Amino acid sequence: MKDSRGWATSIRIQSQPIALLLIVQLLSGVVLSPQRSFFPIYLEEQLRYAAVFISAFVAMGQLLGMVASVIGGALCDVVGRKWTLVLGLIGFVFGGLMYVVRVPWLVALFWAISGLGLGFHTLGGQSVLIDAARPEHLGVLSAFYHWGFTLGGALSSPAAGVILDQQGFGAFGLMLITLSLATVLGTAALLPSNTPLPLGEGLGVRAPVLSQSLFGYGEIVRRPVVVMLGLVRFLPTCYYGMASVLNPLLINRIAGSKTAVALYTASSLIMATLAQVLAGRAADRWGRRWPTLVSFGALIVSALGLAVSAAHLWSFYTFGVLGISAAWSLATLLPCLVADATAVEERGRVLGMLHLLWNVGMMVGPLIGGALVGVATGWPFFVAAVLNLGAVAAALSFFRLLAPRLAK
């Protein structure tokens, strides 16, 4: 039984690597949120691209994220978590350069590099978090880690809007480059290369060469526990990707108001941040199983609720917000599940496989939603509910397979 100071201990920054990582994540959110948000506007206003070309750019970024998942996972296991993270942050510098150059082929090249960088950053950052955090505090620290992008974007987006209105895209790009370079240099100089592992293990495992790690995915992804973990990641992502596109669209159709969409977005972010901390705290206190299953239950209730009431505006502020909160809770719990199920020398590749599935889910979900919403408004959400019943079965199987490992 933990004493009354357990909660205070669980939220305390435990070590230099964790403290620095959370700062890096916050700065990444400061850079990345406006960088991505204003990119379609830049393509339309400055380069005069049509909507179809803008969509192609966005899709290319998603595809490059899939490539980065495979390569970045191997890099984590070969060159280390820190340097994979630094490599990703360098990609953010090129994301700022997009706004300074106005040569179309250079913009496309820099967008591609920044897309790869985002994947490397995600995998490197999550790997550092899992290795550096104590297992009993990983849930809450994972919630704080995921807050970085949300809080960083909230801090930087208003300032970015002012700079764009008063100075234009050139000054905006220079701001992003400056912040990105500072983050790269600070991370390279201050973040330890070998973060301490919670069970006293070192990172002194002999690392395979990159080619061995790239081909080493086959053996890892065939393991039943990793297959179940992949389904636990992929199926709720399909719902999240679908809801991210359909919910604002349907709210706008019903209300005819952009303010209504903004209110839904703000409500979702506020509730998601609260849900993340609750899920992380519950995972640290009572284990990973029940918070995961409760989050899936909330996700399924959300999807079923929207399936039967998507014609009503109120349903998006209740069931829609619930579903987004549940999805973010599952994202918070993922590092805990990976830490429990994987060995340190292959953790990067497991995270790479999961990030690949996240990218696929973010593409498949909206496609399913777009195809079914024309048939009946509630059909996409009903299908999402059925898919995530399968995710619950996968989660139960995952915890059953994991039980012998945790009992050791």
C-alpha positions in Angstrom: 0.0 0.0 0.0 1.4 3.3 -1.0 1.6 6.1 1.6 -0.2 9.4 1.3 2.9 10.9 -0.4 2.6 8.4 -3.3 0.7 10.8 -5.5 3.1 13.7 -4.9 6.0 11.4 -5.7 4.4 10.1 -8.9 4.1 13.6 -10.3 7.5 14.8 -9.2 10.1 15.1 -12.0 12.4 12.1 -11.2 15.6 12.8 -13.0 17.4 15.1 -15.4 16.5 13.1 -18.5 12.8 13.3 -17.7 12.9 17.0 -16.9 14.8 17.8 -20.1 12.5 15.5 -22.2 9.4 17.3 -21.0 11.0 20.7 -21.8 12.0 19.4 -25.3 8.4 18.1 -25.8 7.0 21.5 -24.9 9.3 23.3 -27.2 8.5 20.8 -30.0 4.8 21.6 -29.5 5.6 25.3 -29.7 7.3 24.8 -33.1 5.3 22.0 -34.6 1.7 23.1 -34.0 1.8 26.4 -35.9 4.3 24.9 -38.5 1.7 22.3 -39.5 -1.4 24.4 -39.0 -0.4 27.2 -41.3 1.2 25.1 -44.0 -1.9 24.6 -46.1 -2.6 28.4 -46.0 1.0 29.0 -47.1 0.6 26.7 -50.0 -2.6 28.4 -51.1 -1.7 32.0 -50.5 2.0 32.1 -51.4 2.5 29.3 -53.9 -1.1 29.4 -55.4 -1.6 25.7 -55.1 -5.1 24.2 -55.6 -6.8 22.2 -52.9 -6.0 18.9 -54.6 -2.3 19.6 -54.5 -2.5 20.8 -50.9 -4.2 17.5 -50.0 -1.5 15.6 -51.9 1.2 17.3 -49.7 -0.6 16.4 -46.5 -1.0 12.7 -47.7 2.7 12.7 -48.6 3.6 13.7 -45.1 1.5 10.8 -43.7 3.2 8.3 -46.1 6.7 9.6 -45.0 5.6 9.2 -41.4 5.1 5.5 -42.2 8.6 5.3 -43.7 10.1 7.1 -40.7 8.3 4.6 -38.4 10.3 1.7 -39.8 13.7 3.5 -40.1 13.3 5.4 -36.9 12.5 2.3 -34.8 15.7 0.7 -36.1 17.7 3.8 -35.4 16.5 3.9 -31.8 17.9 0.4 -31.3 21.2 1.1 -33.2 22.3 4.7 -32.7 20.3 5.3 -29.5 17.2 7.1 -28.4 18.7 10.5 -27.9 20.3 10.8 -31.3 17.1 9.5 -33.0 15.3 12.3 -31.2 17.9 14.9 -32.2 17.6 13.7 -35.8 13.9 14.3 -35.6 14.3 17.8 -34.2 16.7 18.6 -37.1 13.7 17.8 -39.4 11.8 20.6 -37.6 14.5 23.1 -38.7 13.7 22.2 -42.3 10.0 22.6 -41.5 10.8 26.3 -40.7 12.9 26.6 -43.9 9.7 25.8 -45.9 8.4 29.2 -45.1 11.5 31.1 -46.1 12.2 29.5 -49.5 9.4 29.9 -52.1 10.8 27.5 -54.7 8.2 24.7 -55.1 10.6 21.8 -55.3 12.5 23.0 -52.3 9.3 23.4 -50.3 8.4 19.8 -51.3 11.8 18.5 -50.2 11.8 20.4 -46.9 8.2 19.1 -46.2 9.4 15.6 -46.8 12.4 16.0 -44.5 10.2 17.5 -41.8 7.7 14.6 -42.2 10.5 12.1 -41.6 11.7 14.2 -38.7 8.3 14.0 -37.0 8.4 10.3 -37.1 12.0 10.1 -35.7 11.1 12.6 -33.0 8.0 10.6 -31.9 10.0 7.4 -31.6 13.1 8.9 -30.0 11.0 10.8 -27.5 8.8 7.9 -26.4 11.8 5.6 -26.1 13.7 8.1 -23.9 10.5 8.4 -21.7 10.1 4.6 -21.3 13.7 4.0 -20.5 14.1 6.9 -18.1 10.9 6.8 -16.1 10.4 4.5 -13.1 7.6 2.0 -14.0 5.4 3.0 -11.1 5.4 6.6 -12.3 5.4 6.1 -16.1 1.6 6.6 -16.5 1.5 10.1 -15.1 4.8 11.1 -16.8 3.4 9.8 -20.1 0.4 12.1 -19.6 2.7 15.1 -19.0 4.8 14.1 -22.0 1.7 14.1 -24.3 0.7 17.4 -22.9 3.7 19.0 -24.5 2.3 19.3 -28.0 -1.1 20.6 -26.6 0.3 23.2 -24.3 3.1 24.2 -26.7 0.6 24.8 -29.5 -1.7 26.7 -27.2 1.2 29.0 -26.2 2.6 29.6 -29.7 -0.4 29.7 -32.0 -1.6 33.2 -30.9 1.9 34.6 -31.3 2.3 32.9 -34.7 -0.9 34.5 -35.8 0.3 38.0 -34.8 3.6 37.5 -36.6 1.9 36.3 -39.8 -0.5 39.2 -39.8 2.1 41.8 -39.1 5.3 40.4 -40.6 4.4 37.7 -43.1 5.5 34.1 -43.7 9.2 35.0 -43.9 9.4 36.2 -40.3 7.3 33.3 -39.2 9.7 30.9 -40.8 12.7 32.6 -39.2 11.0 32.3 -35.8 10.5 28.6 -36.3 14.1 28.0 -37.5 15.4 29.9 -34.4 13.4 27.9 -31.9 14.1 24.6 -33.7 17.9 25.2 -33.8 17.8 26.1 -30.1 15.9 22.9 -29.3 18.3 20.8 -31.3 21.4 22.3 -29.7 20.0 22.1 -26.2 18.9 18.5 -26.6 22.3 17.4 -28.2 24.3 19.1 -25.4 22.2 18.4 -22.3 20.2 15.2 -22.7 22.2 12.2 -21.6 23.0 9.6 -24.3 22.3 6.7 -22.0 19.2 7.3 -19.9 19.0 5.2 -16.7 16.6 2.2 -16.9 14.1 1.7 -14.1 15.2 -1.8 -13.2 18.9 -1.0 -13.0 19.6 -2.3 -16.5 22.0 -0.4 -18.7 21.8 0.4 -22.3 25.0 -1.5 -22.8 23.4 -4.2 -24.9 25.4 -4.7 -28.0 23.5 -2.8 -30.7 23.0 -4.5 -34.0 23.9 -2.7 -37.2 21.2 -0.8 -39.0 20.6 -3.4 -41.7 20.2 -6.1 -39.1 17.6 -4.1 -37.2 15.7 -3.2 -40.3 15.4 -6.9 -41.2 14.9 -7.8 -37.5 11.3 -6.5 -37.6 10.0 -9.8 -39.0 10.8 -11.9 -35.9 9.5 -9.2 -33.5 6.1 -8.4 -35.2 5.2 -12.1 -35.4 5.1 -12.5 -31.7 1.5 -12.9 -30.4 2.0 -10.3 -27.7 3.2 -7.7 -30.2 0.4 -8.6 -32.7 -2.2 -7.9 -29.9 -0.4 -4.7 -29.0 -0.6 -3.6 -32.6 -4.3 -4.2 -32.7 -4.7 -2.2 -29.5 -2.9 0.7 -31.2 -4.4 0.4 -34.7 -8.2 0.0 -34.1 -8.8 3.0 -31.8 -6.6 5.1 -34.1 -9.0 4.3 -36.9 -11.8 5.8 -34.8 -9.7 8.8 -33.7 -8.8 9.5 -37.3 -12.4 9.2 -38.4 -13.7 11.4 -35.6 -11.0 14.1 -36.2 -12.3 14.6 -39.8 -16.0 13.8 -39.4 -16.9 15.5 -36.1 -15.9 19.1 -37.1 -17.5 18.6 -40.5 -20.8 17.3 -39.1 -20.9 20.0 -36.4 -20.5 22.7 -39.1 -23.3 21.1 -41.2 -25.7 21.0 -38.3 -24.9 24.4 -36.6 -23.6 26.3 -39.6 -21.1 28.0 -37.3 -17.4 27.9 -37.0 -17.7 29.0 -33.4 -19.5 25.7 -32.7 -16.6 23.8 -34.2 -14.1 25.8 -32.1 -16.1 25.2 -28.9 -16.1 21.4 -29.6 -12.3 21.5 -30.3 -11.6 23.4 -27.1 -13.9 21.1 -25.0 -12.2 18.0 -26.5 -8.7 19.3 -25.6 -9.6 20.3 -22.1 -11.3 17.0 -21.3 -8.5 15.0 -23.0 -5.9 16.6 -20.8 -7.8 15.7 -17.7 -8.5 12.2 -18.9 -4.8 11.6 -19.7 -3.8 12.4 -16.1 -6.5 10.3 -14.7 -5.6 7.3 -16.9 -1.9 7.7 -16.1 -2.5 8.0 -12.4 -4.8 4.9 -12.5 -2.2 2.9 -14.4 0.5 3.7 -11.9 -1.7 2.9 -8.9 -3.8 -0.1 -10.0 -1.9 -1.4 -13.1 -2.4 -1.1 -16.8 -5.3 -3.6 -17.4 -8.3 -1.8 -16.0 -7.5 1.8 -17.2 -7.0 0.3 -20.7 -10.3 -1.6 -20.7 -12.2 1.4 -19.2 -10.8 3.6 -21.9 -11.9 1.2 -24.6 -15.3 1.0 -22.9 -15.6 4.8 -23.1 -14.5 4.8 -26.7 -17.2 2.2 -27.7 -19.9 4.1 -25.8 -18.9 7.2 -27.6 -19.0 5.6 -31.0 -22.4 3.9 -30.3 -23.8 7.2 -29.0 -22.8 9.1 -32.1 -24.1 6.2 -34.3 -27.6 6.7 -33.0 -27.6 10.5 -32.4 -25.2 12.1 -35.0 -28.0 14.2 -36.3 -28.1 16.2 -33.1 -25.5 18.9 -32.2 -25.5 18.0 -28.4 -24.2 14.5 -29.2 -20.9 15.8 -30.4 -20.3 17.8 -27.2 -21.1 14.6 -25.1 -20.2 11.5 -27.0 -17.8 13.2 -29.4 -15.8 14.7 -26.5 -15.9 11.4 -24.6 -14.4 9.6 -27.6 -11.5 12.0 -28.1 -10.7 11.9 -24.4 -10.7 8.1 -24.4 -8.5 8.0 -27.5 -5.9 10.3 -25.8 -6.1 8.2 -22.6 -5.2 5.1 -24.7 -2.3 7.1 -26.2 -1.1 7.9 -22.7 -1.3 4.3 -21.6 0.7 3.0 -24.7 4.2 3.6 -23.4 3.2 1.7 -20.2 2.1 -1.3 -22.3 5.2 -1.2 -24.4 7.5 -1.0 -21.3 5.7 -4.0 -19.8 5.9 -6.1 -23.0 9.3 -5.4 -24.6 13.0 -5.9 -24.0 15.1 -2.7 -24.1 17.2 -3.8 -27.1 14.1 -4.1 -29.3 11.9 -1.4 -27.9 12.6 1.0 -30.7 11.5 -1.4 -33.4 8.3 -2.2 -31.5 7.5 1.5 -31.2 8.3 1.9 -34.8 5.8 -0.8 -35.8 3.2 0.8 -33.6 3.8 4.3 -35.1 3.5 2.7 -38.5 0.1 1.4 -37.5 -0.9 4.8 -36.1 -0.1 6.4 -39.5 -2.1 3.7 -41.3 -5.0 4.1 -38.9 -5.0 7.8 -39.4 -5.4 7.2 -43.1 -7.8 4.3 -43.0 -10.2 5.8 -40.5 -11.1 8.9 -42.5 -11.4 6.8 -45.6 -14.0 4.5 -43.9 -15.8 7.6 -42.5 -15.9 9.4 -45.8 -17.2 6.3 -47.6 -20.0 5.5 -45.1 -21.2 9.0 -44.0 -22.9 9.4 -47.4 -24.9 6.2 -46.8 -26.1 7.2 -43.3 -24.6 9.7 -40.9 -24.3 7.2 -38.1 -22.8 4.3 -40.0 -19.1 5.3 -39.7 -19.5 5.4 -35.9 -21.3 2.1 -35.7 -18.5 0.4 -37.7 -15.9 2.1 -35.4 -17.7 0.6 -32.4 -17.7 -2.9 -33.9 -14.0 -2.6 -34.7 -13.1 -1.6 -31.2 -15.0 -4.5 -29.7 -12.3 -6.4 -31.5 -9.7 -4.1 -29.9 -11.1 -5.1 -26.4 -10.7 -8.7 -27.3 -7.1 -8.0 -28.4 -6.4 -6.1 -25.1 -7.7 -9.0 -23.0 -5.5 -11.4 -25.0 -2.5 -9.0 -24.6 -2.8 -8.9 -20.8 -3.2 -12.7 -20.7 -0.1 -13.2 -22.8 1.8 -10.7 -20.6 0.9 -12.2 -17.3 3.8 -14.7 -17.2 6.3 -12.0 -17.9 4.9 -9.7 -15.2 4.9 -12.6 -12.7 8.6 -13.0 -12.9 
